[in-house]
Amino acid sequence: MASGSDRNPIIIGGLPSQVPDFDPEETQEWLDSLDAAVDERGRERARYLMLRLIERAREKRVAVPEMRSTDYVNTIPTKSEPFFPGNEEIERRILNATRWNAAVMVSRAQRPGIGVGGHIATFASSASLYDVGFNHFFRGKDEGDGGDQVFFQGHASPGIYARAFLLDRLDEQNLDAFRQEKSKAPYGLSSYPHPRLMPDFWEFPTVSMGLGPIGAIYQARMNRYMEARGIADTSKSHVWAFLGDGEMDEPESLGQLSIAAREGLDNLTFVVNCNLQRLDGPVRGNGKVIQELESIFRGAGWNVIKLIWDRTWDPLLAQDRDGILVNRMNTTPDGQFQTYATETGAYIRDHFFGDDQRLRAMVEGMTDDQILHLGRGGHDHRKIYAAYSAARAHKGQPTVILAKTIKGWTLGPNFEGRNATHQMKKLTVDDLKRFRDRLHLPIADKDLESGLPPYYHPGRDSEEIQYMHDRRKGLGGYVPTRVVRSKPLALPDDKTFATVKKGSGQQSIATTMAFVRLLKDLMRDKELGKRFVLIAPDEYRTFGMDSFFPSAKIYNPLGQQYEAVDRDLLLAYKESPQGQMLHDGISEAGCTASLIAAGSAYATHGEPLIPVYVFYSMFGFQRTGDQFWQMSDQLARGFVLGATAGRTTLTGEGLQHADGHSQLLASTNPGCVAYDPAYSYEIAHIVQDGLRRMYGGSEAHPHGEDVFYYLTVYNEPIQHPAEPENVDVEGILKGVYRLGEGPAGSIPAQIIASGVAVPWALEAQKILAEEWNVKADVWSATSWNELRRDAVECEEHNLLHPEEEQRVPYVTRKLSGAEGPFVAVSDWMRSVPDQISRWVPGTYQSLGADGFGFADTRGAARRFFHIDAQSIVVGVLTELAKEGKVDRSVLKQAIDRYQLLDVSAADPGAAGGDA
């Protein structure tokens, strides 16, 4: 928006200062020279010249400030606004109907006996922002591609449902089932955007604050990655993320802005709904959040478009020759603007314009009502259209649109701009009448005074509804819509897994390396290989994956524009625009966002990708657990590897790196299938089954199952046996199988171990047989979590079907023939194996690494937690003593013999072995 052609706003230290132009003719000559450079030599040449001028100015010690923020006016001048191609009157009527239905839906959800709530004010502030997008920009999927990807602000979901109602995508029964997903099934509507609950409607779950922004950034990047690798044509797809200004306080909202700028993601637009309010009050009451965000985004390298004032301000700004109005806008804090939003026109005249004669003169010809309706740009269709058009046309940078709005806009004086408006869910009869009048809807008073307020639909044949359908037809279909077009993948046969199943022979390797060896074989597959997406947070070398650098290469849209320092080495660092490996730096949040974008590509673009995300297990579910929940919400698939797992395997790193609980955290995620394998052949069967379930398709799941696999793998080298003949594959996949019977002894016992603890259990088995006459069978518990999940499902079925044959949990059936006691051991806290305790048919005890980790030798750590082989022996003897099968006196003998109370007496164990 023009702020006066004679004004020359200069930014000093990020703050605006009005500086007079003493020689306008000379100024114009400089501007004409720049225009000529652009016109004759192009923008790149003009940019170079500008940078050289800045460089020379600094050499001459001329203070040249950084342009971190600009005046508090619209970025796009009025004279530069494009032609608005829509019918603004029809669009206004459509939006009024949408506003009404959204508010009524939430209000009706508060009816007696239901009271499930909802949010009104967020959509009320952002309704115009969405409406312009729906009518003119958001591409659908009818052309066979992925269309645009729109990340809707979670609290605005009622407005999206209300629009879908007008388009006959939903009916009144759906709207009245808002937030009643089970009790009103199949008509229930989820509270927020949620693909798992509405898999044909929503694409992206966004209500966990901050995850929408980071998800949108990495979705835009994934679009470019897929196109660069020839997997899908995403050139027409644009990513739109609708966010709140309060939401931008979340670290995930701003933490990865630089990658979008660094990779030139001009296929990405953030629309920040700056209604200046958080959930409880102002975002920056004493400051200016739009100016703050502009500085942050500019500094990160984004294109910034401020959309602050609507067209009613244009004549006033055109009069502002000396900049007094813009200065008032610049210096008025957000908290005061919110007060203006709740006050009268007379108050605004007195307090905003009243203390300066020049300002008062500007509005002398305006009534108080006209002053009251000087509006914000986020409610003006033409201004919004101009901003969106500029964002779509901008090249080389992502764009953020900072749109100023009023929270609760059009809902009336009890809602608009009030601190409590986010929590207000129900409109009184008087509120409804004022709201109806504001929207000019033909609804009678009697329909508002008795019973529930009615929904409004102008009729299927009305020009408003036909206009809506025509616009969506022209843009390629309805939004939001989730479509799964991908077909099951041709999976590799057993031969691909044969090498890993042979074990490691005399070589000792960690389970991390066993997985990497299998991954190499899978990536050689002609059909499947190109679909793997490797992801790691700056730890490929730690996990032994640097061997992929020369062949798979690291994705970088700019390629490798330097000579690598290790270019002469066999495993040189290689970057390429067609690279297969995503190297997101030290950012687990960024990596997980890449994982989600890749894992949902089968739906977003109809092309399945197989992400493999490898990380320090401590930094996964603990650090980014909310994103793994988002992954399940988005029905994303893939393999997640918690490497360097366990509380005692990462010997030198200490507490912050010692994971003894991620398996427990994983158990809380219903979409996560978690395993803790011990040997390479177990990994082979688990991965093969994961590919089958997620990507192979079946009669029950023609497009694959909506789960992801979590495998904890270790950095401790061990010898991996070859797959036994007649191996119990069912047991491996369901969670437990007998690994080996006790070699000798007459007193029976059972040891159940997982992951890196299996070798300790086998050593304990040998000691028990040789020294204590105990015949202990060893079981490998590949998944404590899956065993518990199966048992819970059995109990649920039995609870509700008492007349049917009662189901028996798999773990109970599997262990039913084994004579106890049962001692479970792992490198996890006891709560992990304790998940199955109630279903084990016999006396059950667990050993685990409860407490904080620490830096020491592996042997010392295991002796400290009493989970090493000797401690397992004592654990088994203790349970046998409780059952009267051995004398209690042997317990003290064993403790003394193995020096269990002396941590330093333990064998330090194998050292090293990062992978």
QUIJO-V524077 format. One record per residue. N is the residue number from 1. D_LAST is the distance of its C-alpha to the last C-alpha in Angstrom with 2 decimals. Layout:
BEGIN
N/D_LAST + N/D_LAST
END
This chain:
BEGIN
1/58.12 + 2/60.62 + 3/61.36 + 4/64.50 + 5/64.94 + 6/66.38 + 7/63.60 + 8/60.93 + 9/57.96 + 10/55.97 + 11/52.71 + 12/52.41 + 13/49.23 + 14/48.35 + 15/51.73 + 16/54.70 + 17/57.85 + 18/61.05 + 19/62.23 + 20/65.57 + 21/65.84 + 22/68.70 + 23/68.76 + 24/67.84 + 25/69.07 + 26/66.72 + 27/63.85 + 28/64.73 + 29/64.75 + 30/61.18 + 31/60.15 + 32/62.09 + 33/60.30 + 34/56.90 + 35/58.16 + 36/59.40 + 37/56.08 + 38/54.31 + 39/56.99 + 40/57.35 + 41/53.93 + 42/51.54 + 43/49.25 + 44/46.68 + 45/49.48 + 46/50.90 + 47/47.56 + 48/47.27 + 49/50.80 + 50/50.16 + 51/47.11 + 52/49.18 + 53/51.96 + 54/49.68 + 55/48.34 + 56/51.93 + 57/53.03 + 58/50.47 + 59/51.60 + 60/55.13 + 61/53.97 + 62/54.99 + 63/53.09 + 64/51.22 + 65/49.48 + 66/46.36 + 67/47.22 + 68/45.10 + 69/47.67 + 70/50.97 + 71/54.13 + 72/54.11 + 73/55.48 + 74/54.25 + 75/52.25 + 76/54.17 + 77/57.86 + 78/60.41 + 79/61.76 + 80/58.36 + 81/57.83 + 82/57.79 + 83/60.26 + 84/59.36 + 85/59.65 + 86/59.85 + 87/62.82 + 88/62.34 + 89/65.00 + 90/63.48 + 91/60.00 + 92/61.41 + 93/62.93 + 94/59.71 + 95/57.80 + 96/60.50 + 97/60.21 + 98/56.42 + 99/56.73 + 100/59.26 + 101/57.36 + 102/54.14 + 103/55.99 + 104/58.10 + 105/55.13 + 106/53.55 + 107/56.94 + 108/57.66 + 109/54.32 + 110/55.82 + 111/58.76 + 112/59.87 + 113/57.83 + 114/54.80 + 115/53.87 + 116/50.34 + 117/50.66 + 118/49.13 + 119/49.17 + 120/52.04 + 121/51.89 + 122/48.68 + 123/49.84 + 124/53.31 + 125/52.01 + 126/49.83 + 127/52.03 + 128/53.37 + 129/49.93 + 130/48.90 + 131/52.29 + 132/52.30 + 133/48.84 + 134/49.93 + 135/53.17 + 136/52.03 + 137/48.30 + 138/45.85 + 139/45.29 + 140/45.05 + 141/43.40 + 142/46.55 + 143/46.06 + 144/43.08 + 145/40.36 + 146/38.41 + 147/41.21 + 148/40.45 + 149/37.85 + 150/39.63 + 151/37.94 + 152/40.93 + 153/41.27 + 154/40.87 + 155/44.13 + 156/46.08 + 157/45.54 + 158/49.21 + 159/50.40 + 160/48.21 + 161/49.58 + 162/53.08 + 163/52.87 + 164/51.56 + 165/54.61 + 166/56.98 + 167/55.38 + 168/55.85 + 169/52.14 + 170/52.67 + 171/55.91 + 172/57.52 + 173/56.07 + 174/52.58 + 175/53.51 + 176/55.05 + 177/51.85 + 178/49.79 + 179/47.23 + 180/48.44 + 181/45.70 + 182/46.34 + 183/49.96 + 184/51.16 + 185/48.84 + 186/48.76 + 187/50.33 + 188/48.14 + 189/46.59 + 190/43.39 + 191/43.78 + 192/41.39 + 193/39.68 + 194/37.63 + 195/36.60 + 196/35.64 + 197/39.18 + 198/40.99 + 199/38.88 + 200/41.74 + 201/42.60 + 202/39.85 + 203/36.80 + 204/34.97 + 205/34.82 + 206/35.64 + 207/37.25 + 208/34.24 + 209/35.28 + 210/33.09 + 211/30.98 + 212/33.65 + 213/33.50 + 214/29.76 + 215/29.79 + 216/32.63 + 217/30.97 + 218/27.90 + 219/30.24 + 220/32.22 + 221/29.17 + 222/28.04 + 223/31.60 + 224/31.30 + 225/27.90 + 226/29.40 + 227/32.45 + 228/30.68 + 229/28.73 + 230/31.96 + 231/31.03 + 232/33.90 + 233/36.81 + 234/36.40 + 235/38.80 + 236/41.39 + 237/39.14 + 238/39.43 + 239/37.50 + 240/39.75 + 241/38.54 + 242/41.31 + 243/40.50 + 244/42.42 + 245/43.05 + 246/42.15 + 247/38.88 + 248/37.95 + 249/37.45 + 250/34.18 + 251/31.18 + 252/29.73 + 253/33.08 + 254/32.98 + 255/29.42 + 256/28.48 + 257/31.87 + 258/30.71 + 259/28.49 + 260/31.59 + 261/33.68 + 262/31.20 + 263/30.94 + 264/34.68 + 265/34.54 + 266/38.31 + 267/37.78 + 268/37.24 + 269/39.95 + 270/39.73 + 271/43.03 + 272/43.19 + 273/46.08 + 274/47.42 + 275/49.87 + 276/49.30 + 277/48.59 + 278/45.72 + 279/46.18 + 280/48.42 + 281/49.98 + 282/49.69 + 283/46.38 + 284/47.75 + 285/51.25 + 286/52.00 + 287/50.11 + 288/49.54 + 289/46.32 + 290/47.04 + 291/47.41 + 292/44.25 + 293/42.23 + 294/43.86 + 295/42.72 + 296/39.11 + 297/38.94 + 298/40.84 + 299/38.58 + 300/35.54 + 301/37.30 + 302/38.77 + 303/42.26 + 304/44.22 + 305/47.30 + 306/49.29 + 307/51.56 + 308/53.66 + 309/57.33 + 310/59.18 + 311/62.13 + 312/64.72 + 313/63.59 + 314/64.18 + 315/67.88 + 316/67.31 + 317/64.58 + 318/66.81 + 319/69.42 + 320/67.00 + 321/68.22 + 322/67.47 + 323/64.18 + 324/65.42 + 325/64.11 + 326/60.65 + 327/60.66 + 328/61.49 + 329/58.64 + 330/56.30 + 331/57.34 + 332/57.69 + 333/54.74 + 334/53.10 + 335/54.59 + 336/58.05 + 337/57.36 + 338/56.47 + 339/59.79 + 340/61.58 + 341/60.01 + 342/61.81 + 343/65.11 + 344/68.28 + 345/69.29 + 346/71.76 + 347/69.09 + 348/66.96 + 349/70.09 + 350/70.85 + 351/67.41 + 352/65.51 + 353/68.46 + 354/71.11 + 355/70.75 + 356/71.22 + 357/74.33 + 358/72.50 + 359/70.09 + 360/72.98 + 361/74.86 + 362/72.06 + 363/72.43 + 364/76.17 + 365/76.79 + 366/74.15 + 367/74.79 + 368/72.68 + 369/71.33 + 370/70.28 + 371/68.50 + 372/66.80 + 373/65.43 + 374/63.96 + 375/60.60 + 376/56.89 + 377/55.30 + 378/52.83 + 379/55.85 + 380/57.48 + 381/56.74 + 382/57.85 + 383/55.79 + 384/52.70 + 385/53.32 + 386/53.59 + 387/50.27 + 388/48.43 + 389/50.06 + 390/49.03 + 391/45.42 + 392/45.25 + 393/46.95 + 394/44.81 + 395/42.45 + 396/39.42 + 397/38.56 + 398/37.87 + 399/40.94 + 400/41.61 + 401/45.04 + 402/46.15 + 403/48.96 + 404/51.27 + 405/52.66 + 406/54.30 + 407/52.58 + 408/54.91 + 409/56.89 + 410/60.06 + 411/59.67 + 412/62.50 + 413/63.16 + 414/61.57 + 415/58.16 + 416/58.00 + 417/56.09 + 418/56.33 + 419/53.60 + 420/53.52 + 421/53.55 + 422/49.94 + 423/50.87 + 424/54.20 + 425/54.15 + 426/57.79 + 427/60.77 + 428/64.26 + 429/67.22 + 430/68.27 + 431/64.75 + 432/64.84 + 433/68.27 + 434/67.32 + 435/64.12 + 436/66.13 + 437/68.69 + 438/66.09 + 439/64.63 + 440/68.11 + 441/67.37 + 442/70.24 + 443/69.59 + 444/72.62 + 445/72.90 + 446/73.66 + 447/70.32 + 448/68.62 + 449/70.90 + 450/70.40 + 451/67.28 + 452/63.98 + 453/64.00 + 454/63.90 + 455/61.40 + 456/62.86 + 457/62.68 + 458/65.07 + 459/65.35 + 460/63.54 + 461/66.14 + 462/66.30 + 463/65.58 + 464/62.72 + 465/60.83 + 466/61.64 + 467/60.43 + 468/57.09 + 469/56.67 + 470/57.74 + 471/55.26 + 472/52.36 + 473/53.56 + 474/53.65 + 475/50.10 + 476/48.63 + 477/48.72 + 478/48.19 + 479/45.55 + 480/43.54 + 481/42.79 + 482/39.60 + 483/39.72 + 484/37.27 + 485/38.14 + 486/34.95 + 487/35.18 + 488/32.79 + 489/30.31 + 490/30.60 + 491/27.54 + 492/25.97 + 493/27.28 + 494/25.69 + 495/25.10 + 496/22.22 + 497/20.33 + 498/21.62 + 499/18.97 + 500/16.21 + 501/18.90 + 502/19.48 + 503/16.46 + 504/14.47 + 505/17.61 + 506/17.37 + 507/13.77 + 508/11.19 + 509/8.00 + 510/6.08 + 511/8.04 + 512/5.75 + 513/5.94 + 514/9.44 + 515/10.31 + 516/9.53 + 517/11.69 + 518/14.25 + 519/14.36 + 520/15.23 + 521/18.01 + 522/19.27 + 523/19.54 + 524/21.71 + 525/24.21 + 526/27.35 + 527/28.29 + 528/25.11 + 529/22.75 + 530/24.43 + 531/24.27 + 532/20.54 + 533/19.86 + 534/16.33 + 535/16.04 + 536/13.70 + 537/14.97 + 538/14.20 + 539/10.40 + 540/9.80 + 541/8.44 + 542/5.98 + 543/4.72 + 544/5.57 + 545/8.96 + 546/11.12 + 547/12.41 + 548/14.44 + 549/16.27 + 550/19.04 + 551/19.93 + 552/19.36 + 553/19.90 + 554/19.84 + 555/22.92 + 556/25.51 + 557/29.15 + 558/30.38 + 559/28.23 + 560/27.10 + 561/30.18 + 562/28.94 + 563/27.74 + 564/24.03 + 565/23.44 + 566/20.89 + 567/23.17 + 568/23.64 + 569/20.03 + 570/18.73 + 571/16.01 + 572/18.50 + 573/18.45 + 574/20.92 + 575/22.84 + 576/25.46 + 577/27.92 + 578/26.80 + 579/23.06 + 580/21.07 + 581/18.20 + 582/19.25 + 583/17.99 + 584/19.84 + 585/18.93 + 586/18.24 + 587/20.10 + 588/18.82 + 589/22.49 + 590/22.71 + 591/19.65 + 592/21.11 + 593/24.45 + 594/23.08 + 595/21.61 + 596/25.09 + 597/26.98 + 598/25.03 + 599/25.11 + 600/28.88 + 601/29.77 + 602/31.18 + 603/33.95 + 604/34.22 + 605/34.61 + 606/34.87 + 607/31.79 + 608/28.75 + 609/25.34 + 610/22.07 + 611/19.81 + 612/16.08 + 613/15.04 + 614/11.44 + 615/11.44 + 616/10.87 + 617/12.82 + 618/15.28 + 619/16.39 + 620/17.25 + 621/20.16 + 622/21.16 + 623/21.42 + 624/22.45 + 625/23.81 + 626/27.13 + 627/25.65 + 628/24.07 + 629/27.62 + 630/28.90 + 631/26.65 + 632/28.37 + 633/31.71 + 634/31.26 + 635/30.43 + 636/27.25 + 637/24.79 + 638/21.22 + 639/17.74 + 640/16.04 + 641/12.43 + 642/11.96 + 643/8.24 + 644/7.50 + 645/10.80 + 646/13.43 + 647/15.67 + 648/14.70 + 649/10.97 + 650/10.25 + 651/12.73 + 652/13.99 + 653/14.14 + 654/16.99 + 655/19.15 + 656/18.40 + 657/14.68 + 658/15.24 + 659/15.72 + 660/18.09 + 661/20.21 + 662/18.75 + 663/19.68 + 664/23.14 + 665/23.35 + 666/22.32 + 667/25.17 + 668/27.64 + 669/27.02 + 670/29.27 + 671/27.61 + 672/24.10 + 673/23.12 + 674/20.33 + 675/18.39 + 676/16.16 + 677/15.36 + 678/14.54 + 679/14.45 + 680/13.88 + 681/17.64 + 682/17.88 + 683/15.46 + 684/17.67 + 685/20.82 + 686/19.75 + 687/18.78 + 688/21.94 + 689/24.00 + 690/22.68 + 691/23.71 + 692/27.00 + 693/27.77 + 694/26.87 + 695/27.93 + 696/30.08 + 697/33.10 + 698/35.44 + 699/39.02 + 700/38.15 + 701/35.67 + 702/36.80 + 703/34.43 + 704/31.45 + 705/30.56 + 706/29.93 + 707/26.70 + 708/23.02 + 709/20.11 + 710/17.59 + 711/14.70 + 712/12.68 + 713/9.31 + 714/7.36 + 715/4.59 + 716/7.35 + 717/8.00 + 718/11.38 + 719/13.92 + 720/14.61 + 721/18.39 + 722/20.22 + 723/21.80 + 724/25.00 + 725/28.34 + 726/29.89 + 727/26.68 + 728/27.61 + 729/26.24 + 730/28.43 + 731/27.04 + 732/23.41 + 733/24.46 + 734/26.89 + 735/24.67 + 736/25.49 + 737/26.39 + 738/27.40 + 739/24.70 + 740/27.00 + 741/30.44 + 742/31.26 + 743/32.15 + 744/35.24 + 745/37.28 + 746/40.03 + 747/38.91 + 748/36.78 + 749/33.87 + 750/30.86 + 751/27.29 + 752/25.26 + 753/21.52 + 754/18.62 + 755/14.86 + 756/13.41 + 757/17.10 + 758/18.27 + 759/17.71 + 760/19.63 + 761/22.30 + 762/22.69 + 763/23.13 + 764/25.62 + 765/27.38 + 766/28.00 + 767/29.31 + 768/31.55 + 769/33.06 + 770/33.65 + 771/34.84 + 772/36.20 + 773/37.55 + 774/35.35 + 775/34.31 + 776/31.24 + 777/29.74 + 778/26.08 + 779/25.25 + 780/21.96 + 781/22.32 + 782/20.14 + 783/21.88 + 784/24.03 + 785/24.89 + 786/26.25 + 787/28.26 + 788/29.85 + 789/30.55 + 790/32.34 + 791/34.31 + 792/35.43 + 793/36.63 + 794/38.60 + 795/40.24 + 796/41.13 + 797/42.76 + 798/44.64 + 799/45.87 + 800/47.51 + 801/48.63 + 802/50.26 + 803/52.62 + 804/49.90 + 805/48.01 + 806/45.41 + 807/41.78 + 808/39.49 + 809/35.82 + 810/33.39 + 811/31.85 + 812/35.40 + 813/36.34 + 814/33.22 + 815/33.69 + 816/37.49 + 817/38.01 + 818/35.76 + 819/37.59 + 820/36.10 + 821/35.33 + 822/31.91 + 823/29.17 + 824/26.08 + 825/22.88 + 826/19.54 + 827/17.17 + 828/19.22 + 829/22.64 + 830/25.47 + 831/26.66 + 832/23.95 + 833/25.23 + 834/28.69 + 835/28.93 + 836/30.26 + 837/32.40 + 838/35.77 + 839/35.32 + 840/34.27 + 841/37.46 + 842/37.73 + 843/36.92 + 844/33.47 + 845/31.48 + 846/27.98 + 847/25.71 + 848/23.17 + 849/21.56 + 850/24.35 + 851/24.78 + 852/22.73 + 853/19.44 + 854/19.54 + 855/17.84 + 856/18.15 + 857/16.71 + 858/15.23 + 859/18.47 + 860/20.71 + 861/19.31 + 862/19.77 + 863/23.17 + 864/24.11 + 865/23.47 + 866/24.91 + 867/22.33 + 868/21.45 + 869/23.13 + 870/26.32 + 871/26.64 + 872/26.37 + 873/29.14 + 874/31.30 + 875/30.62 + 876/31.88 + 877/34.84 + 878/35.74 + 879/36.06 + 880/38.03 + 881/40.29 + 882/41.00 + 883/42.19 + 884/44.26 + 885/42.46 + 886/41.66 + 887/43.56 + 888/42.23 + 889/42.79 + 890/39.74 + 891/37.51 + 892/38.51 + 893/38.25 + 894/34.65 + 895/33.70 + 896/35.39 + 897/34.07 + 898/30.40 + 899/31.08 + 900/29.47 + 901/31.14 + 902/29.59 + 903/26.02 + 904/26.00 + 905/27.02 + 906/23.76 + 907/21.56 + 908/18.75 + 909/16.22 + 910/13.10 + 911/11.87 + 912/8.83 + 913/5.36 + 914/3.78 + 915/0.00
END
